[in-house]
């Protein structure tokens, strides 16, 4: 059975395919944008036949700097596109087995696009929902 740590690492590895995007399988104290952070949301245990499969839900939060509103939004828009070299969905779904630890996965939606404050700095971010079957 896959562990939370293995799945987080696998998603971060897939995200590292996006040129110029930092990735973190752990929640950093001081993120340095642009960065994608993999965060566990919930686990549905025993989704199939007495320990046959669990369903892991993750949020991938993508954070970009706001030095310029236009540049930040253009950058974040590129990460939100369903296809392309900067697409979060495309990168995560490149290896749906996460190196063999999962049966499959799917990026289901982008559920939030807006500002977030970390310390005294305001960033622009978007959250992506990822469901992993393992």
N, C-alpha and C positions, 0 to 999 in steps of 0.2 A: 504494500500500500504506500502511496505517496504521502510525504509529509508536507506541512505548511511551508517549511523552510525550503524544501526541494522545489515546490511549485513557485514560490516567490523568486527564487534564483533563476528558474527557467524562464519566467516571464521577463525578468530583467535582462537576461541574456538575449532573448528575442528582440527586446527594445533597443539593445546596443547596436543593432543593424542600422539604425537611423543616424546618419552622419551629423556630428555636432551636438547630439543629445546625450547628456549624462543620464545614467540610470542608477537606481538604488533599490536593492531588495529590502533595505531597512529604512525606517523613517529617520532622516537626518535631522540633527539639531539645527543646522544652519545650511539649508539647501542653496546650491549655487546654480541658478538657471542658465540655460534651459535644462531642466531635469524632469525625469519621469520617476515617480516613487510608487512602488508596489505595496499596497496595503490590504491585508486580509479583511473581509467584511463579515462573512458568515460561512458556516459549514452545515450542510444537510447530510447527516450520517445515514448510512444504510439505505441509499437510494435504490439499490438493486440487490435482491436475494441475499439476505443475511451476511452483511459485510462484503458484498460483491462490488460495491461502488459507493463512493461519497461524492457529493457535489460541493465544490469549493467556490465561493464568490469572492472576488477581489475588486478593489477599486485601484485604478492606475491614475494618479494625479499628475498632470503635466503642468509645470510651473515655468513661466517665462518672465523675464524682466520687463519693466514698464518705463524704460528710459524715454521711449517714444510710444504714445498710444497706438499710432498707426502701425509701426513696426511690430509691436507686441501682438496686436490683433492679427496681422498678416501671418506672423510666425505661428501663433496658436491655431489659426484657420488651417494652415498646412498640416498640422498635426491631427486636426479633426477630419480631414478629408478621408473618405472611405478607401481610396486608392492613392498610390503615389509613393515616391521615395521617402517622404516624411510622415506618411500615414501611420498612426498608432495602431489602427486595426490591422493594416497589412503586415506590419512588423510583428505584432504579437501572434498573428495567425500563420506566420511563416513556418513554424514547427509546432503543429497542434499537439504533439505528444510531449513537448518540453524535454526533448532528449530521452524519451522513453518512460518518463515517470507518470504520464497521464494517458488516458484513453483518447481524449480529445478536448478541445476548448473552443470557445467562441467569444468574440467581443460583441456584446449585445447592443450597447448604446453609449452615447456621450450624454451624460445627464446633468452636467452643470458647466457653465461657462461664465466666468466673472472674476471679480477681484478678491484677493485674500491678503491678509496682513500677517507677516512673520516678523516678530520684533517690531521695529519701527518702519519697516519697508513694505510697500504695497506692491504686489505682484499680480499678474493675470494668470488664471489657471482654468483647466478643464478636467473633469473627472470622467473616466471611461469604465464601464462595467465589464468584467471578464468572468465568465463561468467556465470552470474547469471540472471535467469528469474524470475521476481517478479512483 
